[in-house]
Amino acid sequence: MCDTFYCAAAGSFFGKNSDRQPDEPQSVCIVPRRTPSDTATIGGRSYPARDAGFPFVLSKPSWMAGGEMGVNEKGVAIGNEAVFSRFKPARDGVLGMDILRAALGASESAKAAVDFICAFVEKHDQGGNGSLRGSLYYDNSFIISDSQGAFILETAGRRWAWRAIEGRDAISNAYCIEDDYKRLDTQTRKEIAPVNERAACSDEADPGRKGEKESFKASMENRFYLRFTKGDDRRALSLSLLDGFMAGAADSSAVLKFFDILRSHGPYEPRNPWKNHMKSLCVHAGGIPASATTASFVVDYRGADSAILWFTGTSYPCVSLYKPMLLVKGEFIPLWADYDYAEGSVKSEDYWRRWKKWLTASRAFLRAEDATFLAGRGQAQESLAMIANKALSDIAALGDLSSLPVLRQEAGAVIAGWEKDVGF
């Protein structure tokens, strides 16, 4: 299960925790530019869909082509969530993670990504087995953002609904669009938002409706699965934390406070893994269903053509550092040089595995409650934020990358030093 957020406060931020099977590696890669094409490869199959060839950063489980979250050269960020509807997903359908990857490669804006996904799911069945072991079939919801704003898009079979985000919002393995949708697919409009034949309905706020609009969530959701996902509970926690963040976010260090949301346990206690397991945003292994936060990713937008990307490259953000990467005028500039950003990298997957082994052997996940550990992690994270801010400002001021070698060396030293201090 997963949690995805967006908020506009002291800038704008996108973030996601990817919760998957606890021993499933997930790493970050940079997918290079491709030749534009009117045919896209999605989940290993060819579809008549546009691939604009945009390069993108993708956080992806090791065994699949698709990704849990990512951002392209245009600053379009997407995170998906499993949701469970009244429609049965197709066994040979398309994974939401594969759709996400295709949308990143095709879309020059967040709205274009919304349109891409809506058009695709209307024509092709969702589904496929999204689990490394066992089986899990589902539909998908998405938060899609760029430097100008963000949207929530929810799908159910070949149905869809979307709305713009105002201020802040979150999704957490449960439908959340009720009667506040901006647009619906044609069939769903007939069922829950019918209009008179003469009404020109360009969006769902237009006059001429036959009756009251009904809830997309109530119409589509299979509530049985909420017993296990606790999606409504986690979304409520996310919104509460986002409200607190927006009230206190005021400067360039706001991203450090945003990390705290993704590191939050809510009512969960790491020392008692069976209680409130799925009500935590940073999910630890040990409860039912078998799930843990295996990767975390943040986009800190800095104007129309730049952003600082942050990724853990490890599980359990509560005991991990977020590592920085710049996005400047369409170019991805990693600041942590000791990581391999090639797709399918053995080195980056091995880093994830070694971290997971260390977490388990040392029970380091319990240190999220230790004041000394938190102080050291906070100091290291603040140092990385200062390095990333300086790198971005140097590029803006100097117009070149001359300071990057020194700043990369500094970032590497901070990460290596902290990992040594904690015994990794």
Long-range contacts (C-beta under 8 A, 24 or more apart in sequence): 1-81, 1-82, 1-172, 1-173, 1-229, 1-230, 1-231, 1-234, 1-278, 1-283, 1-289, 1-291, 2-68, 2-79, 2-80, 2-81, 2-82, 2-172, 2-173, 3-81, 3-170, 3-171, 3-172, 3-234, 3-235, 3-238, 3-262, 3-281, 4-69, 4-79, 4-80, 4-81, 4-142, 4-143, 4-170, 4-171, 4-172, 5-143, 5-168, 5-169, 5-170, 5-238, 5-242, 5-261, 5-262, 6-143, 6-145, 6-150, 6-165, 6-168, 6-169, 6-170, 7-167, 7-168, 7-169, 7-242, 7-245, 7-246, 7-258, 8-149, 8-150, 8-167, 8-168, 9-167, 9-168, 9-245, 9-246, 9-249, 9-254, 10-249, 10-250, 10-251, 10-254, 11-249, 11-254, 11-300, 11-301, 11-302, 12-145, 12-147, 12-149, 12-150, 12-301, 13-254, 13-255, 13-258, 13-298, 13-299, 13-300, 13-301, 14-71, 14-77, 14-79, 14-143, 14-145, 14-150, 14-298, 14-299, 14-301, 15-258, 15-261, 15-262, 15-296, 15-297, 15-298, 15-299, 16-68, 16-69, 16-79, 16-143, 16-262, 16-296, 16-297, 17-262, 17-281, 17-282, 17-283, 17-293, 17-295, 17-296, 17-317, 18-59, 18-68, 18-69, 18-293, 18-294, 18-295, 18-296, 18-297, 19-283, 19-291, 19-292, 19-293, 19-294, 20-61, 20-68, 20-132, 20-291, 20-292, 20-294, 21-131, 21-132, 21-133, 21-290, 21-291, 21-292, 21-294, 22-285, 22-290, 22-291, 22-292, 22-294, 22-315, 22-356, 23-356, 24-61, 24-62, 24-63, 24-132, 24-294, 25-61, 25-62, 25-294, 25-349, 25-352, 25-353, 25-356, 26-59, 26-60, 26-61, 26-62, 26-68, 26-294, 26-295, 26-315, 26-352, 27-59, 27-60, 27-62, 27-295, 27-313, 27-345, 27-348, 27-349, 27-351, 27-352, 28-57, 28-58, 28-59, 28-60, 28-295, 28-297, 28-311, 28-313, 28-339, 28-341, 28-348, 29-57, 29-58, 29-60, 29-341, 29-342, 29-343, 29-344, 29-345, 29-348, 30-55, 30-56, 30-57, 30-58, 30-332, 30-334, 30-341, 30-342, 30-343, 31-55, 31-56, 31-57, 31-58, 31-101, 31-105, 31-343, 34-105, 40-102, 40-105, 40-106, 42-94, 42-98, 42-99, 42-101, 42-102, 42-120, 43-94, 43-95, 43-98, 43-128, 45-94, 47-102, 47-120, 47-124, 49-102, 49-106, 49-116, 49-119, 49-120, 50-106, 50-116, 51-102, 51-105, 51-106, 52-105, 52-106, 52-107, 52-108, 53-105, 54-104, 54-105, 54-106, 54-107, 54-108, 55-330, 55-332, 56-101, 56-104, 56-105, 57-309, 57-325, 57-327, 57-332, 58-101, 58-104, 58-343, 59-295, 59-297, 59-311, 60-97, 60-101, 60-343, 61-97, 61-132, 61-294, 62-349, 63-132, 64-95, 64-97, 64-98, 65-98, 65-101, 66-95, 66-96, 66-97, 66-98, 66-99, 66-100, 66-101, 67-97, 67-100, 67-101, 67-104, 68-97, 68-100, 68-295, 68-297, 69-100, 69-295, 69-297, 70-100, 70-101, 70-104, 70-297, 71-104, 71-299, 71-307, 71-309, 71-327, 72-104, 72-105, 72-107, 73-327, 73-330, 73-331, 73-332, 74-107, 74-108, 74-109, 74-146, 74-330, 75-146, 75-147, 75-299, 75-301, 75-304, 75-305, 75-307, 75-327, 76-103, 76-104, 76-107, 76-108, 76-109, 76-110, 76-112, 76-113, 76-144, 76-145, 76-146, 77-110, 77-144, 77-145, 77-146, 77-299, 78-103, 78-104, 78-113, 78-142, 78-143, 78-144, 78-145, 79-142, 79-143, 79-297, 80-140, 80-141, 80-142, 81-140, 81-141, 81-142, 81-171, 81-172, 81-173, 82-130, 82-136, 82-138, 82-139, 82-140, 82-173, 82-229, 83-138, 83-139, 83-140, 83-141, 83-154, 83-155, 83-156, 83-173, 83-174, 83-175, 83-221, 83-231, 84-138, 84-139, 84-221, 84-222, 84-224, 84-225, 84-229, 85-139, 85-156, 85-157, 85-159, 85-175, 85-220, 85-221, 85-222, 86-156, 86-220, 86-221, 86-222, 87-139, 87-156, 87-157, 87-158, 87-159, 87-220, 88-137, 89-125, 89-126, 89-127, 89-128, 89-137, 89-138, 89-139, 89-157, 90-125, 90-126, 90-127, 90-128, 90-137, 91-127, 91-128, 91-129, 91-137, 92-125, 92-127, 92-128, 93-124, 93-125, 93-126, 93-127, 93-128, 93-137, 94-120, 94-124, 94-125, 94-126, 94-127, 94-128, 95-126, 95-127, 95-128, 95-130, 96-126, 96-130, 96-138, 96-139, 96-140, 96-142, 97-130, 98-128, 99-126, 99-140, 100-142, 103-144, 109-146, 109-148, 110-144, 110-145, 110-146, 110-148, 110-149, 110-150, 110-151, 111-151, 113-144, 114-144, 114-151, 114-153, 114-162, 117-142, 117-144, 117-153, 117-155, 117-160, 118-153, 118-160, 118-162, 118-185, 121-155, 121-157, 121-158, 121-160, 122-158, 122-160, 122-185, 123-158, 125-157, 125-158, 126-155, 126-157, 126-158, 141-171, 141-175, 141-176, 142-171, 143-169, 143-170, 143-171, 145-299, 145-301, 146-301, 147-301, 147-303, 147-304, 147-305, 147-307, 148-304, 152-176, 152-177, 154-216, 154-220, 156-220, 158-185, 158-187, 159-184, 159-185, 159-187, 159-188, 159-220, 160-184, 160-185, 160-188, 161-185, 161-188, 161-216, 167-246, 168-239, 168-242, 168-243, 168-245, 168-246, 169-239, 169-242, 170-235, 170-238, 170-239, 170-242, 171-235, 172-229, 172-231, 172-232, 172-234, 172-235, 172-238, 173-225, 173-229, 173-230, 173-231, 173-234, 174-217, 174-221, 174-226, 174-229, 174-231, 174-232, 174-235, 175-216, 175-217, 175-220, 175-221, 176-217, 176-235, 177-216, 177-217, 178-215, 178-216, 178-217, 178-218, 179-212, 179-213, 179-214, 179-215, 179-216, 181-213, 181-216, 184-216, 188-216, 188-219, 191-219, 192-216, 192-219, 228-278, 228-288, 228-289, 229-278, 230-278, 230-279, 233-278, 233-279, 234-266, 234-278, 234-279, 234-280, 234-281, 237-264, 237-266, 237-279, 237-281, 238-281, 241-281, 252-385, 252-389, 253-382, 253-385, 255-298, 255-300, 255-308, 255-310, 255-385, 256-378, 256-381, 256-382, 256-385, 258-298, 258-300, 259-298, 259-310, 259-317, 259-322, 259-381, 262-296, 262-298, 262-317, 263-317, 263-318, 263-368, 265-318, 265-368, 270-318, 270-365, 270-366, 270-368, 270-369, 271-366, 271-369, 282-316, 282-317, 282-318, 282-368, 284-316, 284-365, 292-316, 293-317, 294-352, 296-320, 296-322, 298-322, 302-392, 305-329, 305-330, 306-392, 306-396, 308-388, 308-389, 308-392, 313-339, 313-348, 313-351, 313-352, 313-355, 314-351, 314-352, 314-355, 314-356, 315-352, 315-355, 315-356, 315-359, 316-359, 316-365, 316-368, 318-365, 318-368, 319-359, 319-364, 319-365, 319-367, 319-368, 319-373, 319-377, 319-422, 320-355, 321-377, 321-380, 321-381, 321-384, 321-415, 321-418, 322-381, 322-384, 323-384, 323-411, 323-415, 324-384, 324-385, 324-387, 324-388, 324-391, 324-411, 326-388, 326-391, 326-392, 326-395, 328-392, 328-395, 333-391, 333-395, 333-401, 333-404, 334-408, 335-384, 335-387, 335-388, 335-391, 335-404, 335-407, 335-408, 335-411, 336-408, 336-411, 336-412, 336-415, 337-408, 337-409, 337-411, 337-412, 338-412, 338-415, 338-416, 354-424, 355-424, 358-423, 358-424, 362-423, 364-422, 364-423, 367-422, 373-422, 376-418, 376-421, 376-422, 377-418, 380-414, 380-415, 380-417, 380-418, 383-410, 383-414, 384-411, 384-414, 384-415, 387-411, 387-414
